């Protein structure tokens, strides 16, 4: 009978036959075999059914896991199986409790009823059985053979086998293949698996998918080693099958979790699905290669994990569906019709399916989901067909290869029957393009095949075709032919997958196959020509074992007597063998001989190449440093000249090569170390170009110290030339940074501070410390950088660094020029304060005092107002002056000078106030004097007419002075108001003066009326005086007439006359006065 699909079941069938015959002494016949069951018949008494079942159960477990104890996983349940304890017997009625199906009442002579009862029994066990191993007995008659006894061995609801006995001693053993494969296919002991599989396999859940590739290779090696070390019998085969199926099962479980965590196989991320397919395919291929290639002679057939194969097929379908949807999205998005595709509805039927489960129910769901997916996709396919028609129409004029590259992007979509049917004409055009491309390949093939003798042409073609570099021409030709073959096979594959239903497709495939045959024939012809050429020139390829290993030619070059063509031949043979070509025996013998000495030949060629190219590899300035290892190397070569070593002297040649290799390695190591050190120093020197010497001098010098330390610790001798070389490079780096530093030296000079103060002696602004001191400090600081090269010491004892300042006179001149500009700016800042300090020079060195100057200069109130405004302006200016003034690296503090200027301004304000008050007081004094004069004039009593005249003259004078006094009063008022504003308090009190002014001016204005009154009074007085005089005259007259002596002799007559005469004179004088007053008044 044929082989079973299940390897575990096949193993169980094999051990059953052996166990019945060897352990129980029973000869069994295989009566029947199907996909579901295998039946044996034999003769045994009914009493032995328990013994037979226990023996077979042990053999099954032993075959499955290599031990009588193990574990198996059914769904999500782990079941422990221990065949050593024996099987627990359970009655059928205790196990199967179906209330709506009465087994005892069913007849036992109807095969149909028996089949229904059997199916009901199996379904009930699968749903309700305990997760353990046991044996069921005492079956109802409908489930037995003619009412005889029956015993079923069950693990977790899966019946492994049944023993049925009839009325006699004939026993039927029925083995259930699928149940055996399901239960025992993954059974093994954990200790057994841990001893075979890599340790990291136990931590599978903690690994990322990309880490599984290496782990699967380790697992393959572990299983291969286990099989190689085992007895390679049935038990070892079962154990290996268990390990392979276990790996497959755990891979399915692992990727089920990973894809679920990533959103499912139809989620946004494709990486988890792609990695699952890759790993599962890898494991299937590894198992196939192990059982067919590595163990093919012993294993017989091939092992394939069917459940993992189903999962791989599903994953490939998922990948193709995702590619299909991706192509639809790309196509509709380009045409602006993406809204016709509803991706969420496409995957609805598949989202609930765990494709890593292989049960029948999942398989049914999977088939239904695929059908639903394709039904929902049909309307979109019609839309895609129209879009693809436009796509082909737009690209009809492109080159064939370009169109093929474009079409490949939609290969899944074009394969769909609906799309393929609607794109018949477009696919015909594509087939035409394929024909055109095929003709182009044929022309290229014929053109190159006809030009095989033209080496230059072939070289250009190799470059264009991008074949192997540094390969012999024949090898490049072979590679080129394989490339052509690959392109033609790719077109055939595309035609068969997308265009085979077209009318001319088969003609295209036939033409392509013909071209493939021609390429194969030409490849075979090339190979034959190559083989003939090699055989014809075999005399130059056969190595003379007695020839010396190496010679030195007239030019001093070392030549190794190992043909270069032989090295090339070995490479060609290796490549041809990799291409699957058969190598002739003669060529293989030449290659084998070359390989025998190949290692020594290549070693000598490498050493000779080192010797011959030594001058090119050594840095010129380091030649003196490599003198000792170079001389040692040359001495070994020249020392072997006395006794020529040949290829036949294997031991001597090995020793010579060893010494030569040691010397070469020593020289190479020294040169490499020197190169590495040279590169390290070069990197440091290059970095010195970017390290700021001005701002980071310590870092710059630190790197120079590092260079010196590397040189000192290198251990080389004769370093003078090398040091000179690096001193020159250091000079370049330093000069570059020195020039940059001179350009920005003024920016990094340390800050210097000074106060702007008032110089009492000169009366001008000055610095503290003085400008000369600051200038000296500045030049001292820039001198430190400008003279830095004078004291610098490089790697050697070279003195040319001292010449650097002299070679950079222009930069130093620029520094000095900037310094002069800096101090000029400082002096300009000082001069800005000089006008504000002019007040301090008043009253000094013969200069008039400030009060004198102000008193003489300011007369009008406008003068004081202008002075006050100027004072306020200067006060604002000095307040707005920055506290610190930056002049490059010099910071000037203005606090002192600002205080001095404020003092001067305050002094000026006081002088303005004092002089303004004094001027106002002068005005007030003049006004008061005027008022006193006017009051005195008005208050005088006029008794005489001349007094009145004088009063009138004085009045006219006072009236004339009045406007001037009003101006005086105006000026006083304005100055007093300004004084009041300046002092923020009451000014001069002039209330009395103002009242007096008003009173006096009023009287002055009423002077004429007062004079008229006085004149009237005077007239009255005069009239009264005249009347009084007249009375006095009349009295005098009367008295004279009465008392005048009658004669001269009268007593006292003379005296009387004299008295009267005096009285008359008085009357005359009074008369003159009265007359004068009267005349004046009139």
Buried (B, 14 or more C-beta within 10 A) or exposed (E): EEEBEBBBBBBBBBBBBEBBEEBBEBEBEBEEBEEEBBBBBBEBEBEBBBEBBBBBBBBBBBBBBBBBBBBBBBEEEEBEBEBEEBBEEBEBEEBBEEEEEEBEEBEBEEEEEBEBBBEBBBEBBBEEBEBBBBBBBBBBBBBBBEEBBBBBBBBBBBBBBBBBBBEEEBBBBBBBBBBBBBBBBBBBBEEBBEEBBBEBBEEBEEBEBEEBEEBBEBBBEBBBEBBEEBEBEBBBBBBBBBBBBBBBBBBBBBBBEBBBEBEBBBBEEBEBBBBBBBBBBBBBEBBBBBBBEBBEEEBEEBBBBBBBBBBBBBBEBBBEBBBBBBBBEBBBEEBEBBEBBEEEEBBBBBEEBBBBBBEEEBBEBBEEBBEBBBEBBEEBBBBBBBBBBEBBEEBEEEEBBEBBEBBEBBBBBBEBEBBBEBBEEBBBBBBEBBBEBBEBBBEBBEEBBEEBEEEEEBEEBBEEBEBEEEBBBBBBBBBBBBEBBEBBEEBBEBBEEBBEEBEBBEEBBEBBEEBBEBBEEBBEEBBEEBBEEBEEBBEEBBBEEEBBBBEBEEEEEBBBBBBEBBBBBBBBBEBBEEEEBEBBEEBBEBBEBBBBBBEBBBBBBBBBBBBBEBEEBBBEBBBBBBEBBBEEBBEBBEEBEEEEBBBEBBEBBBEBBEBBBEBBBBBBEBBEEBBEBBEEBEEBBEEBEEBBBBEEBEEBBEBBEEBBEBBEEBEBEEBBBBBBBBBBBBBEBBBBBBBBBBBEBBEBBEEBEBBBBBBEEEBBBBBBEEBEEBBEBBBEBBEEBBEBBEEBEBBBEBEEBEEBBEBBEEBBEBBEEBBEEBBEEBBEBBEBBEEBBBBBBBBEEEEEEBBBBBBEEBEEBEBBBEBBEEBEEBBEEBEEBEEEBEBBBBBBBBEBBBEBBBEBBEBBBEBBBBBBBEBBBBBBEBBBEBBEBBBEBBEEEBEBBEBBEBBBEBBEEBEEBBEEBEEBBEBBBBBBEBBBEBEEEEBBEBEEBEEBBEBBBEBBEEBEEBBEEBBEEBBEBBBEBBEEBEEBBEEBEEEBEEEEBEEEEEEEBEEBBEEBEEBBEEBEEBBEBBEBBBEBBE
